[in-house]
Amino acid sequence: MPRHRGNPNWGRPMPPYQCVATEFEIAAKHLHLTPGNYASSVQLRRWCERNKNRRYIPEWLLKEWGILVEVHYGFDAA
């Protein structure tokens, strides 16, 4: 039996990329929130304050609540 070598998918189009929800979207869904009532949620605000430097949070929401994100890159983070 001959040995098949190489990529069997060569020349075929790439499969479509599936979108993955961000941690923020997962937290909002867990709290049963819609984008219209993000700003009025106390629990979501607490989550955002705890995770502001580690997770994606929409900029408009950070401005709404006045939360400042500390941005550090490289060796300055220590």
C-alpha positions, 0 to 999 in steps of 0.5 A: 500500500503506498504511503500518502505524504504531504498535506491532504488539504493542499489547494482547498480553501481555509475553513471559516474562522469561528468567532469566540466570545471575549471574557467580558461578553461571557461575564455579561451573558452570565449576568443576563445583561444586554448591551443597553443595560451594561452601564447600570449593572453593579455586578458588571462594574465590579467585574470590570474594576477587578479585570480592567488590566487583564481583560477586554472591556469596551472603551465606551463603558470604561469612559462611562464609569470613569475607570482608568486602565494601567497600560504596561509593556515589557520590563516596565510592568514589574 
